[in-house]
Amino acid sequence: MSLRGVTVSKGETVDRALKRMKTLLDNEGILEEMRRRRSFETPVERAKRKLRSASKRKKQRFKYTSPTQDATAAAKVAERSEASSS
């Protein structure tokens, strides 16, 4: 893992640079991972965390889908359920 950092522009306040640094770390998931590794995580807690992140990913993915993509996905799900019940 490489060291992350931001360069402070001339005239930029330290608060603003810290905000950019925090945003960068947050987008890369480094802060979340650091918090997670701080203490032991039971298998049940791990499953709950993964379920929460999966639901966030699912919401984000379907936010940008078109109606035709939704119809295609629904048809594939119906096709799979028919195949598994046979």
mmCIF file as gemmi writes it, N, C-alpha and C atoms, coordinates in Angstrom:
data_model
loop_
_atom_site.group_PDB
_atom_site.id
_atom_site.type_symbol
_atom_site.label_atom_id
_atom_site.label_alt_id
_atom_site.label_comp_id
_atom_site.label_asym_id
_atom_site.label_entity_id
_atom_site.label_seq_id
_atom_site.pdbx_PDB_ins_code
_atom_site.Cartn_x
_atom_site.Cartn_y
_atom_site.Cartn_z
_atom_site.occupancy
_atom_site.B_iso_or_equiv
_atom_site.pdbx_formal_charge
_atom_site.auth_seq_id
_atom_site.auth_asym_id
_atom_site.pdbx_PDB_model_num
ATOM 1 N N . MET Axp A 1 ? 0.86 -1.178 0 1 0 ? 1 A 1
ATOM 2 C CA . MET Axp A 1 ? 0 0 0 1 0 ? 1 A 1
ATOM 3 C C . MET Axp A 1 ? 0.898 1.23 0 1 0 ? 1 A 1
ATOM 4 N N . SER Axp A 2 ? 0.604 2.17 -0.864 1 0 ? 2 A 1
ATOM 5 C CA . SER Axp A 2 ? 1.416 3.38 -0.932 1 0 ? 2 A 1
ATOM 6 C C . SER Axp A 2 ? 0.866 4.436 0.011 1 0 ? 2 A 1
ATOM 7 N N . LEU Axp A 3 ? 1.725 5.351 0.364 1 0 ? 3 A 1
ATOM 8 C CA . LEU Axp A 3 ? 1.355 6.416 1.287 1 0 ? 3 A 1
ATOM 9 C C . LEU Axp A 3 ? 0.517 7.461 0.558 1 0 ? 3 A 1
ATOM 10 N N . ARG Axp A 4 ? -0.598 7.814 1.134 1 0 ? 4 A 1
ATOM 11 C CA . ARG Axp A 4 ? -1.488 8.798 0.524 1 0 ? 4 A 1
ATOM 12 C C . ARG Axp A 4 ? -1.187 10.182 1.077 1 0 ? 4 A 1
ATOM 13 N N . GLY Axp A 5 ? -1.435 11.195 0.284 1 0 ? 5 A 1
ATOM 14 C CA . GLY Axp A 5 ? -1.22 12.551 0.75 1 0 ? 5 A 1
ATOM 15 C C . GLY Axp A 5 ? -1.813 13.555 -0.216 1 0 ? 5 A 1
ATOM 16 N N . VAL Axp A 6 ? -1.868 14.793 0.221 1 0 ? 6 A 1
ATOM 17 C CA . VAL Axp A 6 ? -2.333 15.891 -0.622 1 0 ? 6 A 1
ATOM 18 C C . VAL Axp A 6 ? -1.283 16.991 -0.573 1 0 ? 6 A 1
ATOM 19 N N . THR Axp A 7 ? -1.19 17.744 -1.651 1 0 ? 7 A 1
ATOM 20 C CA . THR Axp A 7 ? -0.276 18.88 -1.656 1 0 ? 7 A 1
ATOM 21 C C . THR Axp A 7 ? -1.078 20.128 -1.333 1 0 ? 7 A 1
ATOM 22 N N . VAL Axp A 8 ? -0.526 20.93 -0.431 1 0 ? 8 A 1
ATOM 23 C CA . VAL Axp A 8 ? -1.209 22.149 -0.004 1 0 ? 8 A 1
ATOM 24 C C . VAL Axp A 8 ? -0.814 23.271 -0.95 1 0 ? 8 A 1
ATOM 25 N N . SER Axp A 9 ? -1.799 23.875 -1.586 1 0 ? 9 A 1
ATOM 26 C CA . SER Axp A 9 ? -1.549 24.978 -2.505 1 0 ? 9 A 1
ATOM 27 C C . SER Axp A 9 ? -1.226 26.243 -1.732 1 0 ? 9 A 1
ATOM 28 N N . LYS Axp A 10 ? -0.575 27.174 -2.405 1 0 ? 10 A 1
ATOM 29 C CA . LYS Axp A 10 ? -0.242 28.443 -1.768 1 0 ? 10 A 1
ATOM 30 C C . LYS Axp A 10 ? -1.529 29.202 -1.464 1 0 ? 10 A 1
ATOM 31 N N . GLY Axp A 11 ? -1.673 29.634 -0.229 1 0 ? 11 A 1
ATOM 32 C CA . GLY Axp A 11 ? -2.856 30.378 0.185 1 0 ? 11 A 1
ATOM 33 C C . GLY Axp A 11 ? -4.001 29.494 0.652 1 0 ? 11 A 1
ATOM 34 N N . GLU Axp A 12 ? -3.834 28.168 0.57 1 0 ? 12 A 1
ATOM 35 C CA . GLU Axp A 12 ? -4.886 27.251 1.005 1 0 ? 12 A 1
ATOM 36 C C . GLU Axp A 12 ? -4.789 27.042 2.513 1 0 ? 12 A 1
ATOM 37 N N . THR Axp A 13 ? -5.926 27.027 3.166 1 0 ? 13 A 1
ATOM 38 C CA . THR Axp A 13 ? -5.921 26.839 4.614 1 0 ? 13 A 1
ATOM 39 C C . THR Axp A 13 ? -5.669 25.367 4.947 1 0 ? 13 A 1
ATOM 40 N N . VAL Axp A 14 ? -5.158 25.126 6.143 1 0 ? 14 A 1
ATOM 41 C CA . VAL Axp A 14 ? -4.883 23.776 6.6 1 0 ? 14 A 1
ATOM 42 C C . VAL Axp A 14 ? -6.185 23 6.737 1 0 ? 14 A 1
ATOM 43 N N . ASP Axp A 15 ? -7.237 23.678 7.191 1 0 ? 15 A 1
ATOM 44 C CA . ASP Axp A 15 ? -8.533 23.015 7.334 1 0 ? 15 A 1
ATOM 45 C C . ASP Axp A 15 ? -9.029 22.462 5.999 1 0 ? 15 A 1
ATOM 46 N N . ARG Axp A 16 ? -8.854 23.244 4.957 1 0 ? 16 A 1
ATOM 47 C CA . ARG Axp A 16 ? -9.311 22.82 3.628 1 0 ? 16 A 1
ATOM 48 C C . ARG Axp A 16 ? -8.487 21.624 3.14 1 0 ? 16 A 1
ATOM 49 N N . ALA Axp A 17 ? -7.177 21.656 3.383 1 0 ? 17 A 1
ATOM 50 C CA . ALA Axp A 17 ? -6.313 20.555 2.979 1 0 ? 17 A 1
ATOM 51 C C . ALA Axp A 17 ? -6.67 19.286 3.757 1 0 ? 17 A 1
ATOM 52 N N . LEU Axp A 18 ? -6.972 19.422 5.042 1 0 ? 18 A 1
ATOM 53 C CA . LEU Axp A 18 ? -7.382 18.273 5.84 1 0 ? 18 A 1
ATOM 54 C C . LEU Axp A 18 ? -8.692 17.688 5.324 1 0 ? 18 A 1
ATOM 55 N N . LYS Axp A 19 ? -9.594 18.557 4.927 1 0 ? 19 A 1
ATOM 56 C CA . LYS Axp A 19 ? -10.879 18.117 4.377 1 0 ? 19 A 1
ATOM 57 C C . LYS Axp A 19 ? -10.649 17.308 3.094 1 0 ? 19 A 1
ATOM 58 N N . ARG Axp A 20 ? -9.74 17.802 2.24 1 0 ? 20 A 1
ATOM 59 C CA . ARG Axp A 20 ? -9.436 17.075 0.996 1 0 ? 20 A 1
ATOM 60 C C . ARG Axp A 20 ? -8.792 15.728 1.303 1 0 ? 20 A 1
ATOM 61 N N . MET Axp A 21 ? -7.911 15.709 2.305 1 0 ? 21 A 1
ATOM 62 C CA . MET Axp A 21 ? -7.247 14.466 2.696 1 0 ? 21 A 1
ATOM 63 C C . MET Axp A 21 ? -8.268 13.449 3.219 1 0 ? 21 A 1
ATOM 64 N N . LYS Axp A 22 ? -9.181 13.908 4.082 1 0 ? 22 A 1
ATOM 65 C CA . LYS Axp A 22 ? -10.195 13.025 4.648 1 0 ? 22 A 1
ATOM 66 C C . LYS Axp A 22 ? -11.102 12.477 3.542 1 0 ? 22 A 1
ATOM 67 N N . THR Axp A 23 ? -11.469 13.326 2.593 1 0 ? 23 A 1
ATOM 68 C CA . THR Axp A 23 ? -12.309 12.901 1.476 1 0 ? 23 A 1
ATOM 69 C C . THR Axp A 23 ? -11.593 11.841 0.643 1 0 ? 23 A 1
ATOM 70 N N . LEU Axp A 24 ? -10.303 12.053 0.39 1 0 ? 24 A 1
ATOM 71 C CA . LEU Axp A 24 ? -9.51 11.101 -0.38 1 0 ? 24 A 1
ATOM 72 C C . LEU Axp A 24 ? -9.452 9.75 0.323 1 0 ? 24 A 1
ATOM 73 N N . LEU Axp A 25 ? -9.176 9.766 1.624 1 0 ? 25 A 1
ATOM 74 C CA . LEU Axp A 25 ? -9.087 8.527 2.394 1 0 ? 25 A 1
ATOM 75 C C . LEU Axp A 25 ? -10.45 7.83 2.477 1 0 ? 25 A 1
ATOM 76 N N . ASP Axp A 26 ? -11.503 8.622 2.612 1 0 ? 26 A 1
ATOM 77 C CA . ASP Axp A 26 ? -12.852 8.071 2.709 1 0 ? 26 A 1
ATOM 78 C C . ASP Axp A 26 ? -13.272 7.41 1.398 1 0 ? 26 A 1
ATOM 79 N N . ASN Axp A 27 ? -12.956 8.038 0.285 1 0 ? 27 A 1
ATOM 80 C CA . ASN Axp A 27 ? -13.313 7.484 -1.026 1 0 ? 27 A 1
ATOM 81 C C . ASN Axp A 27 ? -12.584 6.175 -1.293 1 0 ? 27 A 1
ATOM 82 N N . GLU Axp A 28 ? -11.365 6.046 -0.794 1 0 ? 28 A 1
ATOM 83 C CA . GLU Axp A 28 ? -10.587 4.833 -1.006 1 0 ? 28 A 1
ATOM 84 C C . GLU Axp A 28 ? -10.912 3.763 0.027 1 0 ? 28 A 1
ATOM 85 N N . GLY Axp A 29 ? -11.707 4.11 1.047 1 0 ? 29 A 1
ATOM 86 C CA . GLY Axp A 29 ? -12.096 3.131 2.047 1 0 ? 29 A 1
ATOM 87 C C . GLY Axp A 29 ? -11.056 2.879 3.117 1 0 ? 29 A 1
ATOM 88 N N . ILE Axp A 30 ? -10.035 3.706 3.176 1 0 ? 30 A 1
ATOM 89 C CA . ILE Axp A 30 ? -8.949 3.494 4.134 1 0 ? 30 A 1
ATOM 90 C C . ILE Axp A 30 ? -9.416 3.751 5.558 1 0 ? 30 A 1
ATOM 91 N N . LEU Axp A 31 ? -10.199 4.798 5.767 1 0 ? 31 A 1
ATOM 92 C CA . LEU Axp A 31 ? -10.67 5.106 7.119 1 0 ? 31 A 1
ATOM 93 C C . LEU Axp A 31 ? -11.581 4.003 7.65 1 0 ? 31 A 1
ATOM 94 N N . GLU Axp A 32 ? -12.469 3.502 6.804 1 0 ? 32 A 1
ATOM 95 C CA . GLU Axp A 32 ? -13.382 2.432 7.222 1 0 ? 32 A 1
ATOM 96 C C . GLU Axp A 32 ? -12.608 1.172 7.59 1 0 ? 32 A 1
ATOM 97 N N . GLU Axp A 33 ? -11.598 0.854 6.777 1 0 ? 33 A 1
ATOM 98 C CA . GLU Axp A 33 ? -10.79 -0.326 7.056 1 0 ? 33 A 1
ATOM 99 C C . GLU Axp A 33 ? -10.005 -0.159 8.351 1 0 ? 33 A 1
ATOM 100 N N . MET Axp A 34 ? -9.5 1.041 8.584 1 0 ? 34 A 1
ATOM 101 C CA . MET Axp A 34 ? -8.75 1.308 9.814 1 0 ? 34 A 1
ATOM 102 C C . MET Axp A 34 ? -9.649 1.139 11.042 1 0 ? 34 A 1
ATOM 103 N N . ARG Axp A 35 ? -10.853 1.659 10.968 1 0 ? 35 A 1
ATOM 104 C CA . ARG Axp A 35 ? -11.798 1.508 12.083 1 0 ? 35 A 1
ATOM 105 C C . ARG Axp A 35 ? -12.149 0.037 12.298 1 0 ? 35 A 1
ATOM 106 N N . ARG Axp A 36 ? -12.298 -0.687 11.205 1 0 ? 36 A 1
ATOM 107 C CA . ARG Axp A 36 ? -12.668 -2.093 11.278 1 0 ? 36 A 1
ATOM 108 C C . ARG Axp A 36 ? -11.554 -2.922 11.904 1 0 ? 36 A 1
ATOM 109 N N . ARG Axp A 37 ? -10.329 -2.617 11.591 1 0 ? 37 A 1
ATOM 110 C CA . ARG Axp A 37 ? -9.195 -3.385 12.103 1 0 ? 37 A 1
ATOM 111 C C . ARG Axp A 37 ? -8.807 -2.999 13.529 1 0 ? 37 A 1
ATOM 112 N N . ARG Axp A 38 ? -9.383 -1.944 14.05 1 0 ? 38 A 1
ATOM 113 C CA . ARG Axp A 38 ? -9.038 -1.467 15.383 1 0 ? 38 A 1
ATOM 114 C C . ARG Axp A 38 ? -9.375 -2.497 16.455 1 0 ? 38 A 1
ATOM 115 N N . SER Axp A 39 ? -10.46 -3.248 16.264 1 0 ? 39 A 1
ATOM 116 C CA . SER Axp A 39 ? -10.841 -4.253 17.251 1 0 ? 39 A 1
ATOM 117 C C . SER Axp A 39 ? -11.308 -5.51 16.528 1 0 ? 39 A 1
ATOM 118 N N . PHE Axp A 40 ? -11.413 -6.588 17.283 1 0 ? 40 A 1
ATOM 119 C CA . PHE Axp A 40 ? -11.831 -7.863 16.704 1 0 ? 40 A 1
ATOM 120 C C . PHE Axp A 40 ? -13.279 -7.789 16.24 1 0 ? 40 A 1
ATOM 121 N N . GLU Axp A 41 ? -13.535 -8.406 15.109 1 0 ? 41 A 1
ATOM 122 C CA . GLU Axp A 41 ? -14.875 -8.415 14.527 1 0 ? 41 A 1
ATOM 123 C C . GLU Axp A 41 ? -15.369 -9.865 14.49 1 0 ? 41 A 1
ATOM 124 N N . THR Axp A 42 ? -16.488 -10.106 15.132 1 0 ? 42 A 1
ATOM 125 C CA . THR Axp A 42 ? -17.035 -11.462 15.149 1 0 ? 42 A 1
ATOM 126 C C . THR Axp A 42 ? -17.593 -11.808 13.768 1 0 ? 42 A 1
ATOM 127 N N . PRO Axp A 43 ? -17.754 -13.077 13.468 1 0 ? 43 A 1
ATOM 128 C CA . PRO Axp A 43 ? -18.325 -13.463 12.171 1 0 ? 43 A 1
ATOM 129 C C . PRO Axp A 43 ? -19.715 -12.878 11.932 1 0 ? 43 A 1
ATOM 130 N N . VAL Axp A 44 ? -20.51 -12.747 12.995 1 0 ? 44 A 1
ATOM 131 C CA . VAL Axp A 44 ? -21.853 -12.169 12.854 1 0 ? 44 A 1
ATOM 132 C C . VAL Axp A 44 ? -21.745 -10.689 12.488 1 0 ? 44 A 1
ATOM 133 N N . GLU Axp A 45 ? -20.835 -9.958 13.154 1 0 ? 45 A 1
ATOM 134 C CA . GLU Axp A 45 ? -20.646 -8.534 12.835 1 0 ? 45 A 1
ATOM 135 C C . GLU Axp A 45 ? -20.134 -8.364 11.406 1 0 ? 45 A 1
ATOM 136 N N . ARG Axp A 46 ? -19.257 -9.267 10.982 1 0 ? 46 A 1
ATOM 137 C CA . ARG Axp A 46 ? -18.709 -9.205 9.623 1 0 ? 46 A 1
ATOM 138 C C . ARG Axp A 46 ? -19.821 -9.41 8.598 1 0 ? 46 A 1
ATOM 139 N N . ALA Axp A 47 ? -20.693 -10.358 8.849 1 0 ? 47 A 1
ATOM 140 C CA . ALA Axp A 47 ? -21.808 -10.621 7.934 1 0 ? 47 A 1
ATOM 141 C C . ALA Axp A 47 ? -22.744 -9.417 7.868 1 0 ? 47 A 1
ATOM 142 N N . LYS Axp A 48 ? -23.019 -8.799 9.023 1 0 ? 48 A 1
ATOM 143 C CA . LYS Axp A 48 ? -23.892 -7.618 9.036 1 0 ? 48 A 1
ATOM 144 C C . LYS Axp A 48 ? -23.262 -6.476 8.248 1 0 ? 48 A 1
ATOM 145 N N . ARG Axp A 49 ? -21.943 -6.276 8.419 1 0 ? 49 A 1
ATOM 146 C CA . ARG Axp A 49 ? -21.249 -5.202 7.706 1 0 ? 49 A 1
ATOM 147 C C . ARG Axp A 49 ? -21.299 -5.448 6.206 1 0 ? 49 A 1
ATOM 148 N N . LYS Axp A 50 ? -21.053 -6.677 5.803 1 0 ? 50 A 1
ATOM 149 C CA . LYS Axp A 50 ? -21.078 -6.993 4.378 1 0 ? 50 A 1
ATOM 150 C C . LYS Axp A 50 ? -22.48 -6.829 3.794 1 0 ? 50 A 1
ATOM 151 N N . LEU Axp A 51 ? -23.501 -7.164 4.576 1 0 ? 51 A 1
ATOM 152 C CA . LEU Axp A 51 ? -24.876 -7.001 4.13 1 0 ? 51 A 1
ATOM 153 C C . LEU Axp A 51 ? -25.206 -5.521 3.94 1 0 ? 51 A 1
ATOM 154 N N . ARG Axp A 52 ? -24.754 -4.68 4.879 1 0 ? 52 A 1
ATOM 155 C CA . ARG Axp A 52 ? -24.977 -3.23 4.758 1 0 ? 52 A 1
ATOM 156 C C . ARG Axp A 52 ? -24.287 -2.669 3.524 1 0 ? 52 A 1
ATOM 157 N N . SER Axp A 53 ? -23.033 -3.042 3.301 1 0 ? 53 A 1
ATOM 158 C CA . SER Axp A 53 ? -22.316 -2.508 2.149 1 0 ? 53 A 1
ATOM 159 C C . SER Axp A 53 ? -22.912 -3.024 0.84 1 0 ? 53 A 1
ATOM 160 N N . ALA Axp A 54 ? -23.405 -4.27 0.847 1 0 ? 54 A 1
ATOM 161 C CA . ALA Axp A 54 ? -24.028 -4.811 -0.363 1 0 ? 54 A 1
ATOM 162 C C . ALA Axp A 54 ? -25.296 -4.045 -0.708 1 0 ? 54 A 1
ATOM 163 N N . SER Axp A 55 ? -26.083 -3.691 0.318 1 0 ? 55 A 1
ATOM 164 C CA . SER Axp A 55 ? -27.305 -2.951 0.04 1 0 ? 55 A 1
ATOM 165 C C . SER Axp A 55 ? -26.982 -1.553 -0.484 1 0 ? 55 A 1
ATOM 166 N N . LYS Axp A 56 ? -25.9 -0.952 0.025 1 0 ? 56 A 1
ATOM 167 C CA . LYS Axp A 56 ? -25.485 0.362 -0.49 1 0 ? 56 A 1
ATOM 168 C C . LYS Axp A 56 ? -25.065 0.26 -1.95 1 0 ? 56 A 1
ATOM 169 N N . ARG Axp A 57 ? -24.285 -0.79 -2.279 1 0 ? 57 A 1
ATOM 170 C CA . ARG Axp A 57 ? -23.856 -0.983 -3.668 1 0 ? 57 A 1
ATOM 171 C C . ARG Axp A 57 ? -25.055 -1.214 -4.575 1 0 ? 57 A 1
ATOM 172 N N . LYS Axp A 58 ? -26.012 -1.998 -4.093 1 0 ? 58 A 1
ATOM 173 C CA . LYS Axp A 58 ? -27.197 -2.305 -4.895 1 0 ? 58 A 1
ATOM 174 C C . LYS Axp A 58 ? -28.001 -1.033 -5.181 1 0 ? 58 A 1
ATOM 175 N N . LYS Axp A 59 ? -28.181 -0.194 -4.149 1 0 ? 59 A 1
ATOM 176 C CA . LYS Axp A 59 ? -28.912 1.064 -4.349 1 0 ? 59 A 1
ATOM 177 C C . LYS Axp A 59 ? -28.196 1.946 -5.366 1 0 ? 59 A 1
ATOM 178 N N . GLN Axp A 60 ? -26.866 2.03 -5.241 1 0 ? 60 A 1
ATOM 179 C CA . GLN Axp A 60 ? -26.082 2.857 -6.148 1 0 ? 60 A 1
ATOM 180 C C . GLN Axp A 60 ? -26.173 2.323 -7.571 1 0 ? 60 A 1
ATOM 181 N N . ARG Axp A 61 ? -26.124 1.001 -7.742 1 0 ? 61 A 1
ATOM 182 C CA . ARG Axp A 61 ? -26.157 0.414 -9.079 1 0 ? 61 A 1
ATOM 183 C C . ARG Axp A 61 ? -27.494 0.667 -9.758 1 0 ? 61 A 1
ATOM 184 N N . PHE Axp A 62 ? -28.596 0.479 -9.027 1 0 ? 62 A 1
ATOM 185 C CA . PHE Axp A 62 ? -29.91 0.649 -9.636 1 0 ? 62 A 1
ATOM 186 C C . PHE Axp A 62 ? -30.316 2.108 -9.788 1 0 ? 62 A 1
ATOM 187 N N . LYS Axp A 63 ? -29.552 2.991 -9.176 1 0 ? 63 A 1
ATOM 188 C CA . LYS Axp A 63 ? -29.825 4.418 -9.333 1 0 ? 63 A 1
ATOM 189 C C . LYS Axp A 63 ? -29.567 4.852 -10.779 1 0 ? 63 A 1
ATOM 190 N N . TYR Axp A 64 ? -28.631 4.164 -11.447 1 0 ? 64 A 1
ATOM 191 C CA . TYR Axp A 64 ? -28.224 4.572 -12.782 1 0 ? 64 A 1
ATOM 192 C C . TYR Axp A 64 ? -28.643 3.596 -13.876 1 0 ? 64 A 1
ATOM 193 N N . THR Axp A 65 ? -29.658 2.771 -13.62 1 0 ? 65 A 1
ATOM 194 C CA . THR Axp A 65 ? -30.11 1.844 -14.649 1 0 ? 65 A 1
ATOM 195 C C . THR Axp A 65 ? -31.328 2.413 -15.37 1 0 ? 65 A 1
ATOM 196 N N . SER Axp A 66 ? -31.481 1.997 -16.601 1 0 ? 66 A 1
ATOM 197 C CA . SER Axp A 66 ? -32.619 2.448 -17.396 1 0 ? 66 A 1
ATOM 198 C C . SER Axp A 66 ? -33.76 1.446 -17.252 1 0 ? 66 A 1
ATOM 199 N N . PRO Axp A 67 ? -34.984 1.816 -17.635 1 0 ? 67 A 1
ATOM 200 C CA . PRO Axp A 67 ? -36.12 0.886 -17.553 1 0 ? 67 A 1
ATOM 201 C C . PRO Axp A 67 ? -35.91 -0.388 -18.369 1 0 ? 67 A 1
ATOM 202 N N . THR Axp A 68 ? -35.236 -0.292 -19.516 1 0 ? 68 A 1
ATOM 203 C CA . THR Axp A 68 ? -34.997 -1.492 -20.317 1 0 ? 68 A 1
ATOM 204 C C . THR Axp A 68 ? -34.023 -2.43 -19.612 1 0 ? 68 A 1
ATOM 205 N N . GLN Axp A 69 ? -33.035 -1.878 -18.914 1 0 ? 69 A 1
ATOM 206 C CA . GLN Axp A 69 ? -32.108 -2.711 -18.156 1 0 ? 69 A 1
ATOM 207 C C . GLN Axp A 69 ? -32.837 -3.399 -17.009 1 0 ? 69 A 1
ATOM 208 N N . ASP Axp A 70 ? -33.757 -2.676 -16.368 1 0 ? 70 A 1
ATOM 209 C CA . ASP Axp A 70 ? -34.537 -3.268 -15.283 1 0 ? 70 A 1
ATOM 210 C C . ASP Axp A 70 ? -35.391 -4.421 -15.797 1 0 ? 70 A 1
ATOM 211 N N . ALA Axp A 71 ? -36.007 -4.248 -16.964 1 0 ? 71 A 1
ATOM 212 C CA . ALA Axp A 71 ? -36.85 -5.294 -17.536 1 0 ? 71 A 1
ATOM 213 C C . ALA Axp A 71 ? -36.012 -6.516 -17.908 1 0 ? 71 A 1
ATOM 214 N N . THR Axp A 72 ? -34.828 -6.29 -18.459 1 0 ? 72 A 1
ATOM 215 C CA . THR Axp A 72 ? -33.939 -7.397 -18.818 1 0 ? 72 A 1
ATOM 216 C C . THR Axp A 72 ? -33.502 -8.152 -17.576 1 0 ? 72 A 1
ATOM 217 N N . ALA Axp A 73 ? -33.161 -7.427 -16.525 1 0 ? 73 A 1
ATOM 218 C CA . ALA Axp A 73 ? -32.73 -8.056 -15.268 1 0 ? 73 A 1
ATOM 219 C C . ALA Axp A 73 ? -33.872 -8.858 -14.652 1 0 ? 73 A 1
ATOM 220 N N . ALA Axp A 74 ? -35.076 -8.325 -14.692 1 0 ? 74 A 1
ATOM 221 C CA . ALA Axp A 74 ? -36.237 -9.031 -14.143 1 0 ? 74 A 1
ATOM 222 C C . ALA Axp A 74 ? -36.511 -10.312 -14.935 1 0 ? 74 A 1
ATOM 223 N N . ALA Axp A 75 ? -36.337 -10.254 -16.252 1 0 ? 75 A 1
ATOM 224 C CA . ALA Axp A 75 ? -36.549 -11.441 -17.08 1 0 ? 75 A 1
ATOM 225 C C . ALA Axp A 75 ? -35.51 -12.514 -16.759 1 0 ? 75 A 1
ATOM 226 N N . LYS Axp A 76 ? -34.27 -12.111 -16.526 1 0 ? 76 A 1
ATOM 227 C CA . LYS Axp A 76 ? -33.218 -13.073 -16.184 1 0 ? 76 A 1
ATOM 228 C C . LYS Axp A 76 ? -33.499 -13.726 -14.837 1 0 ? 76 A 1
ATOM 229 N N . VAL Axp A 77 ? -33.97 -12.953 -13.872 1 0 ? 77 A 1
ATOM 230 C CA . VAL Axp A 77 ? -34.29 -13.492 -12.552 1 0 ? 77 A 1
ATOM 231 C C . VAL Axp A 77 ? -35.432 -14.489 -12.66 1 0 ? 77 A 1
ATOM 232 N N . ALA Axp A 78 ? -36.462 -14.152 -13.44 1 0 ? 78 A 1
ATOM 233 C CA . ALA Axp A 78 ? -37.592 -15.06 -13.637 1 0 ? 78 A 1
ATOM 234 C C . ALA Axp A 78 ? -37.146 -16.338 -14.334 1 0 ? 78 A 1
ATOM 235 N N . GLU Axp A 79 ? -36.251 -16.205 -15.293 1 0 ? 79 A 1
ATOM 236 C CA . GLU Axp A 79 ? -35.749 -17.362 -16.014 1 0 ? 79 A 1
ATOM 237 C C . GLU Axp A 79 ? -34.962 -18.292 -15.083 1 0 ? 79 A 1
ATOM 238 N N . ARG Axp A 80 ? -34.15 -17.708 -14.209 1 0 ? 80 A 1
ATOM 239 C CA . ARG Axp A 80 ? -33.37 -18.503 -13.258 1 0 ? 80 A 1
ATOM 240 C C . ARG Axp A 80 ? -34.284 -19.235 -12.268 1 0 ? 80 A 1
ATOM 241 N N . SER Axp A 81 ? -35.317 -18.523 -11.798 1 0 ? 81 A 1
ATOM 242 C CA . SER Axp A 81 ? -36.221 -19.155 -10.827 1 0 ? 81 A 1
ATOM 243 C C . SER Axp A 81 ? -36.995 -20.308 -11.472 1 0 ? 81 A 1
ATOM 244 N N . GLU Axp A 82 ? -37.374 -20.155 -12.735 1 0 ? 82 A 1
ATOM 245 C CA . GLU Axp A 82 ? -38.069 -21.249 -13.434 1 0 ? 82 A 1
ATOM 246 C C . GLU Axp A 82 ? -37.14 -22.455 -13.62 1 0 ? 82 A 1
ATOM 247 N N . ALA Axp A 83 ? -35.878 -22.171 -13.944 1 0 ? 83 A 1
ATOM 248 C CA . ALA Axp A 83 ? -34.916 -23.247 -14.176 1 0 ? 83 A 1
ATOM 249 C C . ALA Axp A 83 ? -34.592 -23.991 -12.882 1 0 ? 83 A 1
ATOM 250 N N . SER Axp A 84 ? -34.522 -23.269 -11.766 1 0 ? 84 A 1
ATOM 251 C CA . SER Axp A 84 ? -34.196 -23.91 -10.494 1 0 ? 84 A 1
ATOM 252 C C . SER Axp A 84 ? -35.381 -24.706 -9.937 1 0 ? 84 A 1
ATOM 253 N N . SER Axp A 85 ? -36.61 -24.286 -10.258 1 0 ? 85 A 1
ATOM 254 C CA . SER Axp A 85 ? -37.782 -25.008 -9.743 1 0 ? 85 A 1
ATOM 255 C C . SER Axp A 85 ? -38.096 -26.261 -10.571 1 0 ? 85 A 1
ATOM 256 N N . SER Axp A 86 ? -37.531 -26.351 -11.79 1 0 ? 86 A 1
ATOM 257 C CA . SER Axp A 86 ? -37.781 -27.516 -12.648 1 0 ? 86 A 1
ATOM 258 C C . SER Axp A 86 ? -37.02 -28.724 -12.191 1 0 ? 86 A 1
